[in-house]
Amino acid sequence: MRDIAVFSGTAHPDLAAEICAHLDVPLHPVRVSRFANDCIEVQLQANCRERDVFLIQPLVPPVQEHLVELLLMIDAARGASAGRITVVLPHYAYARSDKKDAPRISIGGRLVADLLVAAGADRVLTMTLHSPQVHGFFSVPVDHLHALRELAEHFRGYDLAETVVVSPDLGNAKEAAAFARMLGTPVAAGAKQRFSDDRVRISAVIGDVVDRDVIVLDDEIAKGSTVIELISHLRDLKARSIRVACTHGLFSSGALDRIGGQSGVLEIVCTNTVPIPQDKRTARLTVLSVAPALAEAMRRIHNGESVSALFG
């Protein structure tokens, strides 16, 4: 893999370093600085000419800062005559802005995809998009991985004889059903109505959760409003125990403490697509690494091999 060049923005350097360790390639340095007028300048500090360049940058808070940083990294690689530029987006924050559900509203997922391509991205590698249609917002090839294998491997260490996988809403039911098949368990789903970013109502849980060990599976958890509402219903329905799992653990506004403090919650499991500082982690939190999966996808992309086996 001598013709590969991997760079990371400032969003999640630890994940980038772990990916490079699996690939056995160096993580090249990037200089990010600011002018007096607050504009960002980026310099890739390694040769890119005719090389297969990978830029690792999840869109995590502050999202707009990291997005502009990524766009400038892409532009710098294109200006340095990179042979191909692959953007590695472990978390695509704008995937939640995927439809026009109110008058005169922007569709950020499509716009940001256009910006990445306009900057010079030739390919995108991402993980667990919030909505499947976001894949189609990009006019370049997209390899869309998921973390269900990593999550399933973790939960196989438990006795699953009386376990049911529960999706917080019907929109995530397909992923929850696939996850349940991996574990050999039944699946259930919440009937959710969203009123605002942090106000939801779950009117019912479709499926049998009485006296069952529940694994709540969601794609991402931000403020945790949906999960906490679902946990309340699961307690009312006499669920035996509750574990919460997601790919993207954003845990904003104290969500980790609020979810972990709910009665009956034994564990919260997420992956490291999003950085979680050590001082914000709790005893009930388990963080799984997706670096091996992303590294293998990057290796296959670089070598011209099929990536479909990783997300099929």
PLY file of the C-alpha trace (Angstrom):
ply
format ascii 1.0
element vertex 312
property float x
property float y
property float z
element edge 311
property int vertex1
property int vertex2
end_header
0.00 0.00 0.00
2.93 2.33 -0.74
0.83 4.62 -2.96
-1.71 5.36 -0.24
-1.68 8.62 1.72
-3.91 8.95 4.77
-4.67 12.27 6.47
-6.94 13.20 9.36
-8.65 16.41 10.29
-9.02 17.50 13.90
-12.42 15.85 14.43
-11.24 12.37 15.51
-7.47 11.82 15.26
-7.56 8.81 17.60
-9.80 6.86 15.22
-7.60 7.85 12.26
-4.49 6.66 14.09
-6.15 3.33 14.90
-7.20 2.86 11.27
-3.64 3.52 10.10
-2.30 1.05 12.66
-4.54 -1.65 11.15
-3.40 -0.70 7.64
0.25 -0.49 8.74
0.64 2.88 7.02
1.61 6.25 8.50
-0.95 8.90 9.38
0.42 11.97 7.65
0.28 15.31 9.47
-2.11 18.13 8.61
-1.51 21.73 9.60
-4.71 23.62 10.42
-4.34 27.32 11.15
-6.43 30.49 11.18
-5.92 33.87 9.63
-6.56 37.04 11.61
-10.05 37.23 10.05
-10.91 33.76 11.49
-10.68 31.95 8.12
-9.26 28.42 8.26
-6.22 27.36 6.26
-5.25 23.72 5.76
-1.95 22.26 4.57
-1.43 18.54 3.91
2.16 17.93 4.98
3.00 14.95 2.79
3.23 14.26 -0.94
-0.12 13.59 -2.64
0.87 13.61 -6.32
-0.82 10.70 -8.13
-1.39 8.96 -4.80
-4.57 7.34 -3.44
-5.51 9.90 -0.80
-7.88 9.12 2.10
-9.17 11.97 4.26
-10.67 10.86 7.60
-13.08 13.33 9.20
-16.39 12.54 10.92
-18.78 15.49 11.04
-19.02 15.88 14.81
-19.47 19.02 16.94
-18.51 21.66 16.09
-19.93 20.28 12.84
-19.58 23.42 10.72
-15.91 23.89 11.71
-15.09 20.28 10.85
-17.05 20.45 7.59
-15.14 23.50 6.35
-11.90 21.89 7.46
-12.77 18.79 5.44
-13.69 20.81 2.34
-10.32 22.59 2.54
-8.51 19.26 2.96
-10.21 17.96 -0.19
-9.32 21.11 -2.08
-5.72 20.90 -0.90
-5.45 17.27 -2.06
-6.94 18.12 -5.44
-4.55 21.06 -5.82
-1.68 18.73 -4.95
-2.55 16.45 -7.91
-3.88 13.53 -5.88
-4.65 10.53 -8.05
-7.93 9.84 -6.24
-9.52 11.42 -3.17
-11.68 9.28 -0.86
-13.48 11.00 1.98
-13.87 8.74 5.00
-16.95 9.99 6.91
-17.51 7.68 9.89
-20.40 9.97 10.89
-22.32 12.12 8.38
-24.18 14.51 10.66
-26.24 16.11 7.88
-27.83 12.75 7.04
-30.67 13.74 9.39
-31.58 16.58 7.00
-32.87 14.21 4.34
-36.33 15.44 3.32
-38.56 18.48 3.01
-40.91 17.95 5.94
-41.87 21.64 6.39
-42.38 24.61 4.04
-39.27 26.43 2.78
-36.88 24.10 4.61
-33.36 23.25 3.44
-32.21 19.70 2.71
-28.75 19.81 4.20
-27.88 16.19 3.49
-28.01 16.78 -0.27
-26.35 20.20 -0.15
-23.36 19.02 1.88
-22.97 16.01 -0.43
-22.82 18.44 -3.38
-20.23 20.55 -1.55
-17.98 17.55 -0.93
-18.12 16.55 -4.60
-17.63 20.13 -5.79
-14.52 20.39 -3.58
-13.05 17.36 -5.34
-14.08 14.17 -3.57
-13.97 11.16 -5.92
-15.43 8.64 -3.49
-17.05 8.50 -0.04
-16.76 5.84 2.65
-19.30 6.25 5.42
-21.08 4.30 8.14
-24.74 3.94 9.20
-26.42 6.83 7.43
-29.54 8.03 9.23
-31.71 7.45 6.15
-31.03 5.09 3.21
-31.93 7.76 0.62
-28.96 9.90 1.72
-26.77 7.43 -0.17
-28.34 8.73 -3.38
-27.54 12.36 -2.58
-23.94 11.79 -3.72
-23.00 11.87 -7.40
-19.82 9.86 -6.72
-19.49 6.23 -5.52
-20.44 5.71 -1.87
-19.48 2.69 0.23
-21.98 2.56 3.09
-20.87 0.33 5.96
-22.80 -0.54 9.11
-21.69 -1.53 12.60
-24.21 -4.34 13.16
-21.50 -7.01 13.08
-19.48 -5.28 15.78
-22.55 -4.74 17.93
-23.79 -8.32 17.41
-20.40 -9.77 18.33
-20.55 -7.89 21.62
-24.08 -9.02 22.53
-23.40 -12.66 21.65
-21.48 -12.76 24.91
-24.80 -12.63 26.80
-27.51 -15.21 27.31
-29.98 -14.27 24.56
-32.59 -16.97 25.22
-35.20 -14.44 26.43
-33.97 -11.40 24.50
-35.82 -9.16 22.06
-34.36 -6.37 19.90
-36.47 -3.20 19.96
-36.29 -0.37 17.43
-37.32 3.04 18.81
-39.38 3.72 15.67
-40.60 2.06 12.52
-38.03 3.91 10.41
-35.21 1.92 12.00
-37.16 -1.35 12.12
-35.40 -2.82 9.07
-31.97 -2.42 10.66
-33.31 -3.76 13.95
-34.73 -6.80 12.16
-31.36 -7.47 10.49
-29.66 -7.15 13.87
-32.19 -9.51 15.47
-31.51 -12.10 12.75
-27.80 -11.92 13.57
-28.58 -12.63 17.22
-31.38 -15.12 16.57
-33.92 -13.10 18.56
-37.39 -11.65 17.84
-37.82 -7.97 17.06
-40.22 -5.24 18.21
-40.61 -1.54 17.43
-41.95 1.63 18.97
-44.67 3.71 17.30
-43.08 7.17 17.49
-44.27 10.65 16.65
-41.73 13.51 16.63
-42.89 17.04 17.45
-39.48 18.77 17.56
-35.78 17.99 17.76
-36.04 17.00 21.42
-39.76 16.25 21.90
-41.13 12.85 20.89
-44.00 10.62 21.88
-44.12 6.84 21.68
-47.72 5.70 21.78
-47.12 1.94 21.79
-44.55 -0.83 21.44
-45.38 -3.29 18.68
-44.18 -6.73 19.73
-43.80 -8.80 22.90
-41.38 -7.37 25.48
-43.05 -8.60 28.69
-40.53 -10.32 30.98
-37.88 -10.10 28.22
-34.29 -8.83 28.18
-34.44 -5.90 25.76
-31.75 -4.53 23.46
-32.78 -1.11 22.16
-31.07 -0.48 18.82
-30.84 2.96 17.20
-28.56 4.43 14.55
-27.51 7.40 16.69
-28.29 8.92 20.06
-27.98 12.69 20.49
-30.10 14.13 23.31
-31.59 10.72 24.03
-35.22 11.92 24.12
-36.50 9.01 22.03
-34.58 6.36 23.95
-35.69 7.70 27.35
-39.32 7.81 26.19
-39.01 4.21 24.95
-37.37 3.05 28.19
-40.35 4.40 30.12
-42.73 2.32 27.98
-40.55 -0.77 28.33
-40.64 -0.46 32.12
-44.43 -0.11 32.05
-44.58 -3.28 29.92
-42.50 -5.16 32.54
-39.33 -5.66 30.50
-36.84 -7.64 32.59
-33.71 -5.65 31.68
-32.72 -3.03 29.13
-29.51 -2.50 27.19
-29.15 0.38 24.74
-27.05 0.13 21.57
-26.27 2.56 18.76
-23.61 3.22 16.14
-23.12 6.95 16.69
-22.98 7.91 20.37
-23.23 11.70 20.26
-24.70 11.92 23.78
-25.25 15.68 23.80
-26.78 17.70 26.66
-25.94 15.09 29.30
-27.74 12.27 27.47
-25.27 9.63 28.64
-25.92 10.36 32.31
-29.68 10.63 31.80
-29.93 7.31 29.94
-27.56 5.53 32.31
-29.56 6.83 35.26
-32.79 5.23 34.04
-34.04 2.36 36.15
-33.50 -1.02 34.50
-30.74 0.11 32.09
-27.76 -2.21 32.50
-25.50 -1.05 29.68
-25.08 1.51 26.89
-23.10 0.34 23.87
-21.86 2.48 20.99
-18.96 2.58 18.54
-16.10 5.05 18.18
-17.36 6.72 14.99
-17.79 9.74 17.28
-15.13 10.69 19.86
-16.27 10.38 23.47
-13.82 12.00 25.94
-12.72 9.79 28.81
-14.02 12.26 31.39
-17.54 11.99 29.95
-17.67 8.19 29.92
-19.58 6.30 32.58
-19.24 2.85 34.11
-22.22 1.58 32.08
-20.78 2.71 28.72
-19.06 0.27 26.36
-17.35 1.67 23.26
-16.61 -0.72 20.39
-14.11 0.05 17.65
-15.04 0.25 13.98
-11.44 0.98 12.97
-10.85 -2.60 11.68
-13.93 -2.41 9.43
-13.04 1.02 8.06
-9.42 -0.03 7.55
-10.46 -3.15 5.63
-12.80 -1.10 3.45
-10.01 1.37 2.71
-7.64 -1.48 1.85
-10.17 -2.97 -0.55
-10.91 0.38 -2.16
-7.20 0.99 -2.65
-6.60 -2.48 -4.12
-9.68 -2.41 -6.36
-11.40 -5.24 -4.49
-15.08 -5.67 -3.68
-16.29 -3.80 -0.60
-19.85 -5.21 -0.73
-18.98 -8.13 1.56
-18.39 -5.66 4.38
-21.84 -4.07 4.23
-23.97 -6.86 2.79
0 1
1 2
2 3
3 4
4 5
5 6
6 7
7 8
8 9
9 10
10 11
11 12
12 13
13 14
14 15
15 16
16 17
17 18
18 19
19 20
20 21
21 22
22 23
23 24
24 25
25 26
26 27
27 28
28 29
29 30
30 31
31 32
32 33
33 34
34 35
35 36
36 37
37 38
38 39
39 40
40 41
41 42
42 43
43 44
44 45
45 46
46 47
47 48
48 49
49 50
50 51
51 52
52 53
53 54
54 55
55 56
56 57
57 58
58 59
59 60
60 61
61 62
62 63
63 64
64 65
65 66
66 67
67 68
68 69
69 70
70 71
71 72
72 73
73 74
74 75
75 76
76 77
77 78
78 79
79 80
80 81
81 82
82 83
83 84
84 85
85 86
86 87
87 88
88 89
89 90
90 91
91 92
92 93
93 94
94 95
95 96
96 97
97 98
98 99
99 100
100 101
101 102
102 103
103 104
104 105
105 106
106 107
107 108
108 109
109 110
110 111
111 112
112 113
113 114
114 115
115 116
116 117
117 118
118 119
119 120
120 121
121 122
122 123
123 124
124 125
125 126
126 127
127 128
128 129
129 130
130 131
131 132
132 133
133 134
134 135
135 136
136 137
137 138
138 139
139 140
140 141
141 142
142 143
143 144
144 145
145 146
146 147
147 148
148 149
149 150
150 151
151 152
152 153
153 154
154 155
155 156
156 157
157 158
158 159
159 160
160 161
161 162
162 163
163 164
164 165
165 166
166 167
167 168
168 169
169 170
170 171
171 172
172 173
173 174
174 175
175 176
176 177
177 178
178 179
179 180
180 181
181 182
182 183
183 184
184 185
185 186
186 187
187 188
188 189
189 190
190 191
191 192
192 193
193 194
194 195
195 196
196 197
197 198
198 199
199 200
200 201
201 202
202 203
203 204
204 205
205 206
206 207
207 208
208 209
209 210
210 211
211 212
212 213
213 214
214 215
215 216
216 217
217 218
218 219
219 220
220 221
221 222
222 223
223 224
224 225
225 226
226 227
227 228
228 229
229 230
230 231
231 232
232 233
233 234
234 235
235 236
236 237
237 238
238 239
239 240
240 241
241 242
242 243
243 244
244 245
245 246
246 247
247 248
248 249
249 250
250 251
251 252
252 253
253 254
254 255
255 256
256 257
257 258
258 259
259 260
260 261
261 262
262 263
263 264
264 265
265 266
266 267
267 268
268 269
269 270
270 271
271 272
272 273
273 274
274 275
275 276
276 277
277 278
278 279
279 280
280 281
281 282
282 283
283 284
284 285
285 286
286 287
287 288
288 289
289 290
290 291
291 292
292 293
293 294
294 295
295 296
296 297
297 298
298 299
299 300
300 301
301 302
302 303
303 304
304 305
305 306
306 307
307 308
308 309
309 310
310 311
